[in-house]
Amino acid sequence: MSIKRPPFPNKVCAMPFEYIDIQNQKDGAINCYACCPTILPVKVGDLKKNTIEEIWNGKIYNDIRQTILDGTYDNCNAELCPEIQSDRLYDISSSRVHHIAKAKKEGIDHFTSKPRMINLSYDRTCNLACPSCRTDFVTSNSDEDEELISKITDDLLSRDLSNTTIVACSSGDPFVGKHFRRLLFTLDGKKHPGLKLQIMTNGILFNRQAWESMHKIHKNISSVYISIDAATEATYGITRRGGNWNLLMKNIEFISMLRARNEIGFLRLDFVVQDHNYQEMIEFVSLGKKFKADEVFFQKVANWGFFTPEEFIQRAIYKEDHPDYVKFLEVLGHENLKDGIVNHGNLGHFFSEKHVKRPFNFKNAVLHSIRNIRQRFFLT
């Protein structure tokens, strides 16, 4: 199966021009990235040494931006990028990226702006221990990490977040860690015109009580992404260790009701494709339609360091040398996988041009970052 790769001389990715990812502490640093670290693994700065503004306007960021303008994408892993593999990069002439076209014309050193999206990945606490993400439960942070995480949260709460999208969170679950809960339950949308929040969660703790605790940002919650990785309770018990299928279904029903009332603007159900679950991709589309989700999102399982090389070979059903690869292709050929609700993510190269193509946007681009970036602490 052909995989799309650079160069892309007339196409641009908006991520390094609009997005910053704040990681959890590792080796004494709070590393930041211009995209999902598995796709673009270049550290753009250390939040312990520099401010967000200094990092944003620094040389490393501008060097990355230049590779986008040149069309070389030298720092990017094209195979894992859902935007490249699903042909959702912007044409440089698009009005959506006029600020990027201006930077190309006037020179990248003159690029001035602020992040339009801040992805929060600095707290790994979670109520699940998914095998593709971690080897055990992470329910607390070290004292040093707690102090740093608290300072970052304080800084965010003191900022003017007008016209900014906050993603919470891609490193754990935002309803588990006390710092992300403080952020969600304290932020007042009236004080930040244009503020949007993308909530990324496993759904177990997103219930009516949590919703009521976020009453000051109800009008600011633009989207909710729920990680499931299964369409049946049996498979869910494998892919989402520590979860509760019946409780999850109850909570998704509640969230679906919020979507039906337009109290949230977008609902997506996420599925990391691997050998354990690929045969449920078809049924997962039906599950998304049952809950009236706007989108179901598929992406390849990645090795965050928890699989041995041999284990990962077994998990990576999408590799041509996998013994069940032909069966995987048969699943992809099902009519459900051609439905308009489906976002093929970085599996997009498996699908023909006639299938529904979605425009590049942060809901799609950051998703990889939002859904799979549970283990970024491995990156140094």
Number of C-alpha atoms within 10 A of each C-alpha: 9 7 14 15 15 15 14 17 14 14 21 25 25 21 20 20 26 19 22 25 26 22 27 22 22 15 8 11 15 23 25 25 23 27 27 28 24 21 18 20 17 21 18 23 24 20 19 14 12 13 11 19 11 13 20 26 17 15 15 16 21 21 16 20 26 20 16 28 24 16 17 15 22 15 14 23 16 19 16 22 25 28 25 26 23 25 19 21 21 19 17 19 13 12 11 14 17 12 15 24 18 14 19 19 11 11 13 18 15 13 17 11 12 15 19 19 24 21 26 24 27 29 31 25 22 21 19 22 20 21 15 22 24 16 12 11 15 16 14 15 14 8 9 10 18 15 11 19 21 16 13 18 16 14 10 15 16 10 9 12 22 15 14 20 22 21 24 27 26 30 29 30 27 30 27 21 19 16 21 23 17 18 17 23 18 15 20 18 20 13 12 17 14 14 24 24 23 26 25 25 26 25 25 23 18 21 18 11 9 14 17 12 15 20 16 16 22 17 18 25 20 21 20 24 25 23 20 22 28 27 22 15 14 10 16 20 15 16 22 22 15 15 21 15 20 11 14 19 15 14 18 21 16 17 24 23 15 16 20 16 10 12 17 21 17 20 25 25 24 26 27 22 25 22 18 17 21 23 18 18 24 18 15 27 24 18 17 22 14 11 20 17 22 19 20 27 29 27 24 22 20 20 18 20 17 16 18 10 11 8 11 19 17 18 22 21 25 22 15 13 12 16 12 15 16 14 14 21 15 10 17 20 14 12 9 17 23 19 15 14 20 23 24 27 25 23 22 24 19 17 18 11 11 7 14 15 17 16 12 21 17 16 16 19 22 23 25 28 24 27 24 25 23 23 23 25 21 11 15 12
